[in-house]
Amino acid sequence: MTTITLAQGDITRESADAIVNAANSSLLGGGGVDGAIHRRGGPAVLEECRALRASHYGKGLATGKAVATTAGNLDARWVIHTVGPVFSQSEDRSDLLASCYRESLRVADELGARTVAFPAVSAGIYGWPMEDAARIAVETVRATETSVEEVRFVLFDERAYEAFAGRLR
């Protein structure tokens, strides 16, 4: 059974087999978690992302999908990049957000990762309301069959931490 834990802080400072990146579809870095992971991970992460773009992902990574690269200078073996949906008032995209967690865990299983650190996917610049992002993340991880032993949600601030803690109680 997978243990779910919480941490408040900077996901790039975590130690885990795999760290999940809330990437943009280009895979070439961006703002928020994505930019931080690329900066801390160093050139090896970007190099592998460029290679992915040159091969299987010429148009970029689709929303809800996940793919792995080296973790470079991070304290992890891999970075699992997943593209979360932008929040919409007029269209329910919850299934795409849930898919980010399922697909990331599927990739983690393929890699043999036992510990995975997740950010709150889509809850930053993509505008997903934190309470709902926490609900979808926790429910999806709990419902997904995986060999991952520990899923750690690494939340940047107290508001995010409390939203996730409320879902775990």
C-alpha positions, 0 to 999 in steps of 0.5 A, spaced: 500 500 500 502 506 498 503 511 504 501 518 502 506 524 506 506 531 506 512 536 506 512 544 506 517 547 502 521 547 495 520 540 491 527 541 488 530 540 495 527 533 496 530 527 496 526 521 492 527 516 487 523 521 482 520 528 482 514 530 478 515 536 474 509 540 473 511 542 466 509 545 460 507 542 453 514 544 450 518 540 456 523 546 455 522 549 462 518 555 464 515 558 470 514 556 477 515 549 479 518 547 472 523 553 471 525 551 478 526 544 477 530 546 470 534 551 474 536 546 480 537 540 475 541 543 470 543 542 463 542 535 463 535 535 464 534 540 458 538 536 454 534 530 455 527 534 454 530 537 447 532 530 445 525 528 447 522 533 443 527 531 437 524 524 437 517 522 440 514 529 442 515 533 436 509 537 438 510 537 445 507 533 451 500 532 451 496 535 457 495 529 462 501 525 459 507 524 463 515 522 461 521 521 464 528 524 464 534 524 468 534 528 474 541 532 473 543 535 479 537 534 483 537 529 489 533 524 485 534 519 479 529 521 475 524 527 473 517 525 471 514 531 467 507 531 466 503 537 463 497 539 467 491 542 464 489 550 465 483 551 469 477 553 466 470 555 469 466 553 463 469 546 461 471 540 466 478 538 466 478 534 472 479 528 468 486 531 465 488 533 472 487 526 475 491 523 469 497 527 470 497 523 477 495 516 474 500 517 468 506 519 473 505 513 477 505 509 471 511 512 469 514 511 476 512 504 476 516 503 469 522 506 472 522 502 478 521 508 483 519 507 490 518 514 492 515 520 488 515 527 490 509 531 487 507 538 487 500 541 486 499 540 479 496 545 475 494 549 482 500 555 480 500 559 474 495 554 471 489 557 476 486 550 479 483 552 485 487 549 491 482 545 495 479 542 488 487 540 486 488 537 493 482 533 492 483 530 485 490 529 487 489 525 493 483 521 491 487 519 484 493 517 488 489 513 493 485 510 487 491 508 483 494 501 483 502 502 483 508 499 486 510 506 489 511 505 496 511 513 498 507 519 495 510 525 498 506 532 496 511 537 496 507 544 497 510 550 496 506 554 502 502 553 508 495 554 504 497 549 499 499 544 505 493 545 509 489 544 503 492 537 502 492 536 509 485 537 510 484 531 504 488 526 508 485 527 515 
